[in-house]
Amino acid sequence: MLKTAVGWHVELEFEEDTHRTRAAALVRLPDGTEVRSHGYASRHPADGNQPRVGEEVAGARALNDLAMQLLTKAHGEIDSASGRTSFPLSH
């Protein structure tokens, strides 16, 4: 049996200043849909300057939001295809 391989590429971009990191995530799906999300991290003034940690926190938050949007999209597609209301999807 032949299986079709499908790949998604998720893009993450970061903007940083001295106290805040912003992450923007984007995934383009095979159906042409683009799903975008954002995540933020703030550095407490008493903490040392560790940009990588801010990127990890902001990136994780953006990816978490992206995941929830994809679950919502899939849930809507299941409902449309089945003609009934299904149980909400979660992890």
C-alpha positions in Angstrom: 0.0 0.0 0.0 1.4 3.4 -1.0 1.1 6.2 1.5 1.2 9.9 0.7 3.7 12.0 2.6 2.6 15.5 3.5 4.8 18.1 5.1 4.0 21.4 6.8 6.5 24.1 7.3 6.0 26.4 10.3 7.7 29.8 10.2 8.6 31.6 13.4 9.9 35.1 13.5 11.0 37.1 16.6 11.1 40.8 17.5 12.9 41.7 20.7 13.6 44.8 22.7 15.2 45.1 26.1 12.2 43.8 28.1 9.9 42.0 25.6 10.0 39.4 22.9 7.3 38.9 20.3 7.0 35.7 18.2 4.9 35.4 15.1 4.1 31.9 13.8 2.7 31.0 10.4 1.8 27.6 8.8 0.5 27.2 5.2 -1.7 24.2 4.8 -2.1 22.1 1.7 -5.7 23.5 1.2 -4.2 27.0 0.8 -5.2 28.2 4.3 -2.7 30.2 6.2 -2.9 30.1 10.0 -1.1 32.8 12.0 -0.5 33.3 15.7 1.5 35.4 18.1 3.1 34.9 21.4 4.8 37.2 23.9 7.3 37.1 26.7 8.3 39.8 29.1 11.5 40.0 31.1 11.4 41.1 34.7 13.8 44.0 35.3 15.6 41.9 38.0 16.3 39.1 35.5 19.4 38.9 33.4 19.3 39.6 29.6 18.8 36.1 28.1 17.2 36.6 24.6 17.1 32.9 23.9 14.8 32.3 26.9 12.5 35.0 25.7 12.4 33.5 22.3 11.6 30.0 23.7 8.7 31.4 25.9 7.3 33.6 23.2 7.7 30.9 20.5 6.1 28.2 22.7 3.1 30.5 23.3 2.8 31.3 19.6 2.9 27.6 18.7 0.4 26.7 21.4 -2.0 29.3 20.0 -1.3 27.9 16.5 -2.1 24.4 17.7 -5.4 25.5 19.2 -6.4 27.3 16.0 -5.7 24.1 14.0 -7.8 22.0 16.4 -10.6 24.5 16.1 -10.3 24.3 12.3 -10.3 20.5 12.3 -13.3 20.4 14.6 -15.3 22.7 12.3 -14.4 20.5 9.3 -15.5 17.3 11.1 -18.8 19.0 12.0 -19.3 20.1 8.4 -18.5 16.7 6.9 -20.6 14.7 9.4 -23.6 17.1 9.5 -23.7 17.0 13.3 -22.1 18.6 16.3 -19.1 16.7 17.6 -17.2 16.9 20.8 -14.6 19.6 21.0 -11.1 18.4 20.2 -8.3 18.9 22.7 -4.8 17.5 23.1 
